[in-house]
Structures are given as C-alpha cells and as structure tokens.
C-alpha cells in the first residue's frame, strides 16, 4: 500500500513537471536574455529543494545524536543523497545560464562558490559513511559531519543578500524582485512538483536504508550461528 | 498621446518585424534545452541507480533468508 502511494505521488510529480515544461515553453523570452532566462523556473526550485533537504538532514542528524534512534540516521542519509542530486542539477543549470549571459561557465563569486562547497561537503558526508564499517560509529560521525556541513547552507542562502555578487540578486521572497505574479505562480507550481519529487525519492531511498539494516541484522544473525 | 502610442507602433510594424522580434526573444533556446536535458539526466541517472540498488538489496535479503532457513536443518 505504501509503495502504491509512493509511486502514485511520483507519477503525479512527473506529470506536474511535464505540464509546467509545456506552460514555460509557451512563455515569451526575456528582453535582455532571450529564452535562456526560462532556466530560472528550474534552477531556483532545484536549489530550494536541495537546501530543504539539507535542513531536513540537519534536523535528523541532531535528533539522532539526541535519541540514538537509527531511523533518524537513515532519514539523514536518504535526504542528503537526494538533495545532492538536486544540487548537482542546480549547479549545472546555473553554469549553462552563466555561459550565455556572462560568457563563462563558472565565476568564483560568493554564491557559486558557497553552493559548490555545499555540494562537496555533502558528497564528503556520503564518502565518510562508506569509509566507516561499524554502524553506531558511522552514524555518530556522519551526524557530526552533517551538522558541520549545514553551516554552509545559510551562507548559500544569504550570500546574494549580504554580498555584492556577480550572481543576480533575489527575485523571489524579496521586495527587490520584479517577477510578474503569473510567472511567480508557475515557479511556485514547479517548486511544489520538485519538492514532491524529492519527497518521493527520499521515501524510496529511506525504504532501501531499512532494507540495508535488515541485511546487516541478518548477516549478524548468520555469523552468530 | 501616450495612449495611442502602442496603437501607432503596431500600425508601423510589418510581419517581418514581428517574426524578427519573436526570434530575438526566443534566442538561446538551444542552450535552454541543453540545460534542461542535463538537469533531468542527473535526476534520471540517480533514479536508475536507486532502482538497481533496490534490486541488489532484494536479491541479498532473499539469499540471506534462504541461507538462514537452510542452517537449522543441518
């Protein structure tokens, strides 16, 4: 039953994204940037989904250290892995936009650098998990690394608000933005679809983590005989 | 006067002007497509990795359970 709900939600998210792509393709290009401007409708939701995942991983890691309940460790690793895929999509779409508008694939400004550091930190989190064999030790170390990595998340969010960057200033959730209302609605729908997709992927990954725990306990049992 | 300006401008624009303006606004469409294809490809590859991991885990659980069932018989 749980599987069916997950697959229905996943299919709904994919259909919603397909519908959004159709709507976005019909929008006119922006005066200065042309059609490449439309990448914002994906670039921003990918970033918000990735940073939301990082926040959930932070909360789950703190809860694991407090309660020592392994379900929080499983949630932290699942949501981090999914968030990393979304953040990779965000960095790639941003880089392609920069190639057209700035003439370079990459610029070492505060927003881009902090986002890349965020990706590297969470990739290190996953690598550390592979390096430690003992489950309790692995979960404790991973939780500490996840909490440390989260320090970068507010820096990524605030970088375009606090520093003068090459990256454009905030257009959403800010009084400085001048995005038309109907375009903001399309963006919100896309954000909703991506958050839904991220949630479904996290739930599927969480189920795999539970299966891995079952395998670990079966192995221990097999060794005990 | 300002109210009539768009009307007057619309009168002055030829069909070629409109086609040219539409093409100008739709420029860089190719790069937009590349961007979206790559972004979705990352997510599709990740989903495929999850599917293969799920299969491996199911196989492993089945083989371990089979092993556990065989042991007490000996």
Interface residues (C-beta under 8 A of the other chain):
Chain A: X21 X28 X29 X30 X31 X33 X34 X35 X36 X38 X39 X42 X46 X82 X85 X86 X88 X89 X90 X92 X93 X96 X97 X99 X100 X197 X201 X204 X205 X208 X211 X212 X214 X215 X218 X219 X221 X222 X225
Chain B: X24 X25 X26 X27 X28 X29 X31 X32 X34 X35 X36 X38 X39 X40 X42 X43 X46 X47 X50 X53 X54 X57 X58 X60 X61 X64 X65 X67 X68 X71
